[in-house]
Amino acid sequence: MTTPPSVPPLSETDDKVLKRLRRIEGQVRGLQRMIEEGRDCHDVLTQLSGVRSALDAAGEQILEQYASGCRAHPGETITPQDVVRAVKLLRG
């Protein structure tokens, strides 16, 4: 039987991103409830804007971590082209 590769411990940034994503998950559930309850469009759009901002902030944290040498590939050199590619992915 082979042992699965060990998973590196979470960095402080990873922990912060996970907490933020869990909070976003709750906000999205709240949006679903708002729609189910027939809440006012203004309230729904306000909540949606908050979710979008929270996702943008999480993406910025991940991009910052990537630009400083993402833990997925320790020691690998990050080129300016890599950063540009990551920014384009983030902007969709």
C-alpha positions in Angstrom: 0.0 0.0 0.0 1.5 3.4 -1.0 1.1 6.4 1.2 -0.5 9.5 -0.3 1.8 12.5 -0.7 1.8 14.7 2.3 -0.2 17.9 2.0 1.9 21.0 3.0 0.5 22.9 6.0 -1.7 25.9 5.3 0.1 29.2 5.3 -1.4 32.2 7.1 -2.6 33.6 3.8 -4.3 30.3 2.9 -6.0 30.3 6.2 -7.3 33.9 5.7 -8.5 33.0 2.1 -10.3 29.9 3.4 -12.1 32.0 6.1 -13.0 34.6 3.5 -14.4 32.0 1.1 -16.4 30.4 3.9 -17.9 33.8 4.7 -18.6 34.3 1.0 -20.4 30.9 0.9 -22.7 32.1 3.7 -23.4 35.3 1.8 -24.3 33.3 -1.3 -26.7 31.2 0.8 -28.1 34.4 2.1 -28.7 35.6 -1.5 -30.5 32.3 -2.3 -32.8 32.8 0.7 -33.4 36.4 -0.3 -34.6 35.3 -3.8 -36.7 32.5 -2.3 -38.3 35.0 0.1 -39.0 37.5 -2.8 -36.9 40.2 -1.2 -36.6 43.6 -2.8 -34.3 43.8 -5.8 -32.3 46.6 -4.2 -31.5 44.4 -1.2 -30.5 41.5 -3.4 -28.3 43.7 -5.6 -26.6 45.2 -2.5 -25.9 41.7 -1.2 -24.6 40.6 -4.6 -22.3 43.6 -4.7 -20.9 42.5 -1.3 -20.3 39.0 -2.6 -18.5 40.3 -5.7 -16.3 42.6 -3.6 -15.5 39.7 -1.2 -14.5 37.4 -4.2 -12.4 40.2 -5.7 -10.5 40.6 -2.3 -10.0 36.8 -2.1 -8.7 36.7 -5.6 -6.3 39.6 -4.9 -4.9 37.7 -1.9 -4.4 34.6 -4.0 -2.7 36.6 -6.7 -0.4 38.3 -4.2 0.6 34.9 -2.9 1.2 33.6 -6.4 3.3 36.7 -7.3 5.5 36.1 -4.3 6.0 32.5 -5.1 3.0 30.3 -4.7 3.4 27.3 -2.3 2.2 24.9 -5.0 5.6 25.2 -6.6 8.1 26.2 -4.0 11.4 27.5 -5.3 10.1 28.0 -8.8 10.9 31.3 -10.4 7.9 33.4 -11.2 8.3 35.4 -14.4 6.6 38.7 -15.3 4.7 36.7 -18.0 3.4 34.3 -15.3 2.1 37.3 -13.2 0.4 38.8 -16.3 -1.2 35.4 -17.1 -2.5 35.1 -13.5 -3.9 38.7 -13.5 -5.7 37.9 -16.8 -7.2 34.7 -15.2 -8.3 36.7 -12.2 -10.0 39.4 -14.3 -11.7 36.7 -16.4 
